[in-house]
């Protein structure tokens, strides 16, 4: 238990029960590492520990970074292909990890999924139009 400054009342606490755990916070703006720790304890899939801004859906994975540098992202399951939509190039195949070097102050968007679906979307020009809208 962490006490709120000067109030002698709990500001943050964790209580474990036999089948569940509760987290209480009266503290605003919890740091990202604390939120990641809570998520990890709850069994939430974590893509990265780097602190970048991430977006994930069934077939898309996006990252915005301020600092840039080497990154490793853990996908929740193995995908057939990882394709960089902005650079228009394949990054990996049959993997559950994205290993990349990100430039500082950059945003990247990856297709993560079935190779045949990617090929069909590229042939139809749908991904190219979607990538240029952002």
Helices and strands as residue ranges (DSSP letters): E 2-3, E 10-16, E 21-25, H 32-41, E 53-56, E 60-65, E 69-84, E 89-102, E 106-113, H 115-124, H 126-133
